[in-house]
Amino acid sequence: MSCACGHDHHRPGQSDDRLPEDAVPVHLEAPMVALQGRLICADAAQMMVALSLLPDHIRLSREEPGCLRFEMWQDEDPLIWHLSELFASDRAFADHQARTKDSEWGRDSAAIGRDFQRRHVEPHLRVETRADQDLLDGVLAAAFGGPDEARLLRALRADGDLSLSLVAEAAGCLLGHVALSPLQAARPALALAPVAVVPGAQGLGIGRALVAEALARVGDAAVVVLGDPAYYGRFGFRPAELESPYAGPHLQILGDLPAGSRIAHARAFGG
């Protein structure tokens, strides 16, 4: 099921608070808002209101910039709908409530029963699992506006060149990803790419947390990245004087490789 960005990157209905043993919490300036619960129709007339109006309500909710997940599905009991929602902040949720109040759904569904829990959540980082792989296609497609980085990640994985793959998750929703892959170089070295955060969660510090955690796990290896010098400079990256198809102002290094030495990215990069 697709969410606000139009791509799949969450497991329907999942919001388990139990963290895996390798989870690393990400502390945000302001927490996210998760909702889980039910809509309960009293009779067939209310059910028909829900059937008629929910499709537009779901679509409009997913189009809100701070909506990270918005799912509603009908129970085996046709008078009941389940809901699972995630918003980037209290402000995003308040904006959603304000839009809903003034909408046709908000006006015509007021008599339908609500039974849900609202709670604050924060993301955590963990190592990718097999169950994440299809969902990561959606994360990368949403973050980059196309499928190329998702194909790159799949190729790195298929070639055995995925040295590290970390995901950021909140309430069962994948929000970001970072990968490290081996470089051919004069000394042990890794490439940092791709780095992705879904649009609704950008600017919250999740990308910074992913990069910092990846760098904390590399040991003594040098790390090379192709990206914005202003962004990666905050982690200590500097211009890389290396022979590479990607040589230029956006090729940066953290650690040491001999100046002018040649590097080669994994086959999946095609460079």
For each residue, the residues with C-beta under 8 A, 3 or more apart:
1: 8 10 12 71
2: 5 6 7 8 62 138
3: 6 7 8 9 10 62 67 68 69 70 71 173
4: 61 62 63 64 65 67 68 69 70 200
5: 2 9 138 142 198 199 200
6: 2 3 62 142
7: 2 3 137 138 139 141 142 198
8: 1 2 3 134 135 137 138
9: 3 5 135 136 138 139 142 173 174 175 198
10: 1 3 14 69 86 135 172 173 174
11: 14 131 135 172
12: 1 71 73 84
13: 71 73 82 84 172
14: 10 11 84 171 172
15: 34 36 84 86 171 172
16: 172
17: 121 171
18:
19: 23 25 124 126
20: 23 126
21:
22: 126 127
23: 19 20 124 125 126
24: 124 125 126 209 213
25: 19 122 123 124
26: 122 123 124 125 168 205 206 209
27: 122
28: 31 32 122 123 204 205
29: 204 205
30: 89 90 91
31: 28 89 90 120 121 122
32: 28 68 86 87 88 89 120 121 122 123 170 171
33: 86 87 89 90 92 93 118 119 120 121
34: 15 85 86 87 118 119 120 121 170 171
35: 83 84 85 86 116 117 118 119
36: 15 83 84 85 116 117
37: 82 83 114 115 116 117
38: 75 80 81 82 83 113 114 115 116
39: 50 72 80 81 83 109 112 113 114 115
40: 79 80 112 113 114 115
41: 44 46 47 49 50 79 80 81 112 113
42: 46 79 111 112 113
43: 46 47 79
44: 41 47 48 79
45: 48 49
46: 41 42 43 49 50 79 109 111 112
47: 41 43 44 50 51 78 79
48: 44 45 51 52
49: 41 45 46 52 53 108 109 112
50: 39 41 46 47 53 54 81 109 112
51: 47 48 54
52: 48 49
53: 49 50 56 57 104 105 108 109
54: 50 51 57 58 72 81 105
55: 58 59
56: 53 59 60 104 105
57: 53 54 60 61 100 103 105
58: 54 55 61 62 70 72
59: 55 56 62 63
60: 56 57 63 64 99 103
61: 4 57 58 64 67 70 85 96 100
62: 2 3 4 6 58 59 67 70
63: 4 59 60 67
64: 4 60 61 67 92 95 96 99
65: 4 92 199 200
66: 87 88 89 91 92 93 95 96 200
67: 3 4 61 62 63 64 70 85 86 87 88 92 96 200
68: 3 4 32 86 87 88 170 173 175 198 200 201
69: 3 4 10 84 85 86 171 173
70: 3 4 58 61 62 67 85 86
71: 1 3 12 13 82 83 84 85
72: 39 54 58 81 82 83
73: 12 13 81 82
74: 78 80 81 82
75: 38 78 79 80 81 82
76:
77: 80
78: 47 74 75
79: 40 41 42 43 44 46 47 75
80: 38 39 40 41 74 75 77
81: 38 39 41 50 54 72 73 74 75
82: 13 37 38 71 72 73 74 75
83: 35 36 37 38 39 71 72 116
84: 12 13 14 15 35 36 69 71 172
85: 34 35 36 61 67 69 70 71
86: 10 15 32 33 34 35 67 68 69 70 121 170 171 173
87: 32 33 34 66 67 68 90 92 93 96
88: 32 66 67 68 92 200 201 204
89: 30 31 32 33 66 92 93
90: 30 31 33 87 93 94
91: 30 66 94 95
92: 33 64 65 66 67 87 88 89 95 96 200
93: 33 66 87 89 90 96 97 118
94: 90 91 97 98
95: 64 66 91 92 98 99
96: 61 64 66 67 87 92 93 99 100
97: 93 94 100 101
98: 94 95 101 102
99: 60 64 95 96 102 103
100: 57 61 96 97 103 105 106
101: 97 98 106
102: 98 99 106 107
103: 57 60 99 100 106 107
104: 53 56 107 108
105: 53 54 56 57 100 108 109
106: 100 101 102 103 109 110
107: 102 103 104 110
108: 49 53 104 105
109: 39 46 49 50 53 105 106 112
110: 106 107
111: 42 46
112: 39 40 41 42 46 49 50 109
113: 38 39 40 41 42
114: 37 38 39 40
115: 37 38 39 40
116: 35 36 37 38 83
117: 35 36 37
118: 33 34 35 93
119: 33 34 35
120: 31 32 33 34
121: 17 31 32 33 34 86 170 171
122: 25 26 27 28 31 32 170
123: 25 26 28 32 168 169 170 175 176 201 206 209
124: 19 23 24 25 26 168 169 170
125: 23 24 26 166 167 168 169 209 210 213
126: 19 20 22 23 24 166 167 169
127: 22 164 165 166 167
128: 132 133 136 165 166 167 177
129: 132
130: 133
131: 11 135
132: 128 129 135 136 167 174
133: 128 130 136 137 154 157
134: 8 137 138
135: 8 9 10 11 131 132 138 139 174
136: 9 128 132 133 139 140 150 153 167 174 177
137: 7 8 133 134 140 141 147 150 154
138: 2 5 7 8 9 134 135 141 142 174
139: 7 9 135 136 142 143 167 174 175 176 177 196 198
140: 136 137 143 144 147 149 150 153 177 194 196
141: 7 137 138 144 145 146 147 149 150
142: 5 6 7 9 138 139 145 198 199
143: 139 140 149 176 196 197 198 199
144: 140 141 148 149 194 196
145: 141 142
146: 141 149
147: 137 140 141 150 151
148: 144 151 152
149: 140 141 143 144 146 152 153 194 196
150: 136 137 140 141 147 153 154
151: 147 148 154 155
152: 148 149 155 156 193 194 268 269
153: 136 140 149 150 156 157 162 165 177 179 194
154: 133 137 150 151 157 158
155: 151 152 158 159 267 268
156: 152 153 159 161 162 179 181 266 268
157: 133 153 154 160 161 162 165
158: 154 155
159: 155 156 266 267 268
160: 157
161: 156 157 181 182 266 267 268
162: 153 156 157 165 179 180 181
163: 179 180 181 182 190
164: 127 178 179 180 190 214 217 218
165: 127 128 153 157 162 177 178 179 180
166: 125 126 127 128 177 178 179 210 213 214
167: 125 126 127 128 132 136 139 174 176 177
168: 26 123 124 125 174 175 176 177 197 201 206 209 210
169: 123 124 125 126 172 173 174 175
170: 32 34 68 86 121 122 123 124 173 175
171: 14 15 17 32 34 69 86 121
172: 10 11 13 14 15 16 84 169
173: 3 9 10 68 69 86 169 170
174: 9 10 132 135 136 138 139 167 168 169 177 198
175: 9 68 123 139 168 169 170 197 198 201 206
176: 123 139 143 167 168 195 196 197 198 201 206 207 210
177: 128 136 139 140 153 165 166 167 168 174 194 195 196 210
178: 164 165 166 192 194 195 196 210 211 213 214
179: 153 156 162 163 164 165 166 192 193 194 195
180: 162 163 164 165 190 191 192 214 217 218 223
181: 156 161 162 163 190 191 193 265 266 268
182: 161 163 189 190 191 266
183: 189 190 191 222 224 263 264 265 266
184: 262 263 264
185: 188 189 222 257 261 262 263 264
186: 257 258 261 262
187: 221 222 256 257 258
188: 185 219 220 221 222
189: 182 183 185 221 222 223 224 255 257 263
190: 163 164 180 181 182 183 218 221 222 223 224
191: 180 181 182 183 223 224 225 265 266 269
192: 178 179 180 195 211 214 215 223 224 225
193: 152 179 181 225 226 227 269
194: 140 144 149 152 153 177 178 179
195: 176 177 178 179 192 207 210 211 227
196: 139 140 143 144 149 176 177 178 207
197: 143 168 175 176 201 202 206 207 210
198: 5 7 9 68 139 142 143 174 175 176 201 202
199: 5 65 142 143 202
200: 4 5 65 66 67 68 88 92
201: 68 88 123 168 175 176 197 198 204 206
202: 197 198 199 206 207
203:
204: 28 29 88 201
205: 26 28 29 208 209
206: 26 123 168 175 176 197 201 202 209 210
207: 176 195 196 197 202 210 211
208: 205 211 212 234
209: 24 26 123 125 168 205 206 212 213
210: 125 166 168 176 177 178 195 197 206 207 213 214
211: 178 192 195 207 208 214 215 232 235
212: 208 209 215 216 235
213: 24 125 166 178 209 210 216 217
214: 164 166 178 180 192 210 211 217 218
215: 192 211 212 218 223 235 254
216: 212 213
217: 164 180 213 214
218: 164 180 190 214 215 221 223
219: 188
220: 188 255
221: 187 188 189 190 218 255
222: 183 185 187 188 189 190 253 254 255 256 257
223: 180 189 190 191 192 215 218 237 253 254 255
224: 183 189 190 191 192 240 242 251 252 253 257 263
225: 191 192 193 232 237 251 252 253 254
226: 193 246 250 251 252
227: 193 195 231 232 250 252
228: 231 232 250
229: 232 233 237 239 249 250 252
230: 233 234
231: 227 228 234
232: 211 225 227 228 229 235 237 252
233: 229 230 236 237 238 252
234: 208 230 231
235: 211 212 215 232 254
236: 233 254
237: 223 225 229 232 233 252 253 254
238: 233 252 253 254
239: 229 249 251 252 253
240: 224 244 247 251 252 253 257
241: 259 260
242: 224 247 251 253 257 259 260 261 262 263
243: 247 260 261 262 263
244: 240 247 251 262 263 264 265 271
245: 271
246: 226 250 251 265 271
247: 240 242 243 244 251
248: 251
249: 229 239
250: 226 227 228 229 246
251: 224 225 226 239 240 242 244 246 247 248
252: 224 225 226 227 229 232 233 237 238 239 240
253: 222 223 224 225 237 238 239 240 242 256 257
254: 215 222 223 225 235 236 237 238
255: 189 220 221 222 223
256: 187 222 253
257: 185 186 187 189 222 224 240 242 253 261 263
258: 186 187 261
259: 241 242
260: 241 242 243
261: 185 186 242 243 257 258
262: 184 185 186 242 243 244
263: 183 184 185 189 224 242 243 244 257
264: 183 184 185 244
265: 181 183 191 244 246 268 269 271
266: 156 159 161 181 182 183 191 269
267: 155 159 161 270
268: 152 155 156 159 161 181 265
269: 152 191 193 265 266
270: 267
271: 244 245 246 265
